[in-house]
Amino acid sequence: ANKIMILNPMWNESIKKLVKTAAYKLGVSPYSLFAKLDKLIYMEKGGFVNRRRDDDEDYRVLGKSVLGTLLIQMPSKFTGGELTIYNSAEDVDEESFQFTLGAGDEASYSCHFACYFSDCEYEMTKLRSGSRV
């Protein structure tokens, strides 16, 4: 992630706005949150992510605990690859939420995002065609 440069002059301002939106959706105050690029994932046809939860060491950034993940998908042309987030708190039945992230023509020209708390598990189904970043 340290070798990646985003040259769009509007990127940082857009990320600040997106962090506020994600905070609202997660029900937390946006004033104590910030986003830091951690990983860049490129997925081609046939790619998928098995159900998993990130390791605890993934959840320390700049010496601070990480509240969750903000996944940003760059404009990409693909089908399939749905993201499912699993929320399985101890005192409630497991819930899951599925996101298409704009699969099909919708993702070709705009970014899509999903956010989830660090204690959630997630998976991405197999990409049926195309590629995504």
C-alpha positions in Angstrom: 0.0 0.0 0.0 3.0 2.4 0.6 3.9 2.2 -3.1 0.5 3.2 -4.4 0.0 6.8 -5.5 -3.5 8.2 -6.2 -3.0 11.3 -8.4 -6.6 12.4 -8.5 -6.6 15.9 -6.8 -10.1 15.3 -5.5 -9.3 11.9 -3.9 -8.5 13.1 -0.3 -11.6 15.3 -0.1 -13.8 12.5 -1.5 -12.4 10.1 1.1 -13.1 12.5 3.9 -16.7 12.7 2.8 -17.0 9.0 2.4 -15.6 8.5 5.9 -18.4 10.7 7.2 -21.0 8.7 5.3 -19.6 5.4 6.5 -19.6 6.7 10.1 -23.2 7.6 9.8 -24.1 4.2 8.4 -22.1 2.5 11.2 -23.7 4.7 13.8 -20.5 6.3 15.1 -19.1 9.8 15.4 -17.2 10.8 12.2 -14.9 13.1 14.1 -12.7 10.4 15.6 -12.3 8.4 12.3 -9.9 8.5 9.5 -9.1 6.3 6.5 -5.7 4.8 5.6 -5.0 2.8 2.5 -4.1 -0.7 3.8 -4.5 -3.1 0.8 -5.1 -2.9 -2.9 -6.8 -6.0 -4.2 -7.1 -6.9 -7.9 -9.5 -9.7 -8.7 -9.9 -11.4 -12.1 -12.6 -13.8 -13.4 -12.8 -16.8 -11.1 -11.4 -14.9 -8.1 -13.1 -15.1 -4.8 -12.6 -14.6 -1.0 -13.6 -17.4 1.3 -15.5 -16.4 4.4 -13.0 -14.9 6.9 -12.4 -12.4 9.6 -9.2 -10.3 9.4 -6.5 -11.1 11.9 -6.1 -8.9 15.0 -2.8 -7.6 13.7 -4.6 -6.2 10.7 -6.5 -4.0 13.1 -3.7 -1.8 14.4 -3.0 1.3 12.3 -0.7 4.1 13.4 -0.8 2.7 16.9 -4.6 2.9 17.1 -7.3 0.3 17.2 -9.2 -0.1 14.0 -13.0 0.2 14.2 -13.6 -1.5 10.9 -13.0 -1.7 7.2 -14.1 0.7 4.5 -14.0 -1.1 1.2 -13.8 1.1 -1.9 -14.2 -0.4 -5.3 -12.8 1.5 -8.2 -14.7 1.7 -11.5 -14.5 -1.8 -12.9 -16.4 -4.0 -15.4 -17.4 -7.4 -13.9 -20.3 -9.7 -13.0 -20.6 -11.8 -9.9 -18.3 -11.2 -6.9 -21.0 -10.3 -4.4 -19.8 -9.2 -1.0 -21.5 -10.7 2.1 -20.9 -9.3 5.5 -21.8 -11.5 8.5 -22.7 -10.0 11.9 -22.8 -12.7 14.5 -22.9 -11.0 17.9 -23.0 -13.5 20.8 -26.5 -12.6 22.0 -28.3 -12.5 18.7 -28.8 -14.8 15.7 -26.4 -14.3 12.8 -27.4 -11.6 10.3 -25.9 -11.2 6.9 -25.9 -8.4 4.4 -25.1 -8.7 0.7 -23.7 -6.0 -1.6 -23.4 -6.3 -5.4 -20.9 -3.4 -5.5 -22.4 -2.4 -8.8 -21.9 -5.6 -10.7 -22.7 -5.2 -14.3 -22.8 -1.9 -16.1 -23.4 0.1 -12.9 -19.8 -0.3 -11.7 -18.1 0.7 -15.0 -18.0 4.4 -14.4 -18.3 5.0 -10.6 -16.8 3.9 -7.3 -18.9 1.8 -4.9 -18.3 1.2 -1.2 -19.2 -1.0 1.8 -18.2 -0.7 5.4 -18.2 -3.1 8.3 -17.0 -3.4 11.9 -13.7 -5.3 12.5 -15.5 -8.1 14.4 -17.5 -9.1 11.3 -16.7 -11.9 8.9 -17.0 -11.4 5.1 -16.7 -13.2 1.8 -16.8 -12.5 -1.9 -18.4 -14.9 -4.3 -16.6 -15.9 -7.5 -16.2 -13.2 -10.1 -18.1 -14.6 -13.2 -16.6 -12.2 -15.7 -14.3 -9.2 -16.0 -12.1 -7.8 -13.3 -12.3 -5.4 -10.3 -10.0 -3.3 -8.2 
